[in-house]
């Protein structure tokens, strides 16, 4: 028997023209709100809600490979979802594939578990 390699589950998210360069847009994929960004550094997707106070990350200021939450200026790396300059929790970063026909697909990463409130 030959082993089978499972293909990642890519889901259509939007068309490339739906996300202007330097901005983000929110989409829903399999019931999860995802922020998709198109920057000079490439395409990125992270969870839409900032773990600090639920701010809409797709509305944040995106530059190169990071985004700043519009509510309280928490910054996150777009490629990893890691916090930058603060010790708060990360957000999930999702793999993005842009096809030659301009369709944008996302492979969802596991949900990031937030620490329990003290």
N, C-alpha and C positions, 0 to 999 in steps of 0.2 A: 504494500500500500504506500502511496506517495503522500508525504505530508502536505497539507493545504495551508497556504498563507492567507490569512484573513485580510481583506482590504479594509482600511479605515472607513468609518462611516462619515462620509462627506454629505452635507446637506446644503442645498441651494439657499443662499442668504439674500442676495440682491444682485443687481447689475453694477458693473464698475462705475457707470455714469451716475448712479444714485448717491455716490459718496465723493464729494468734491475734494480735491487735493488739499491736505492740511486740516481736514475736518473728520468728524466721526458721525455715525448714524446708528440708531438703535434698531435692532430687529429681534424678532422672537423665533427661536429655533427649539423645537421639541419642548415648548413651555418655558424655556429659559430666556431671559432678556440678555442680549449680547450687544456690546458696543463694537462696531467695526470702524477701523480707522484707515485712512489712506494718507501716508506721510511721505516725505522725501526719502525716508529710509525703507519704505515698502508698505505692505498691507498687514494689519494686525487685528486681532479680535480678543477682547477681554470681557469679563462679566460687566454688565451695565451698571450695577449698583455699587457705589463706594461702601466698603464695609464699616466705615466710621459712622455715617449718618444716612446712608442710602442715596447719596447724591448721584445725579445722572452723569456718569462718566462720558457718555457720547457727546454731551454738551460742554465738556471740559476743553481746556486749551491743550492741543496736541502739538508737540514739537519733536522732530526726529524720532526718538524711540520712547517717548514718555507722554503721559497725560496728567493734567492737574484737575482735580475735582473742583467743579464750580462753586460748591458750597463752603468748604473749609480749607481749600488749597492743599489737600493731601495729594501727593504725587505718586504715580505708579509706572513701572517699566512696562511698555506695551508688549515686549517680546516674552517676558516671563511672568508679569503680573505682580512682581515683587514691589514692596513699598520702597520709596526713595526719600530719604531724609526724615523718616519717622518710624516708630516701632510698631505701628498698627499692622493688622493682618494683610496678607496679599489678596489679590483677586485671581481667579482662574484665567489663564491665557490659553487661547484656542488656536489651532493650526488653521491657516487661511490658504486657499488655493484659488488663484484667478486664472480662468481658462482663456484660451485665445479668442473665444467668441464674446468675452467680456462678462461672463457669468462668474460670480464670486461664491465660493463654497467654503463652509466651515466644518471642521471636525471638533466636536465638543470635547473639552477636557473634563475630568471629574470635578464635582463641586468641591470648592474649598470649604472645609469645616471651620467655622469661626469659634474662637475660644468661648467657653461659657462665661456669662457675666458673673462677677464676684459679688 
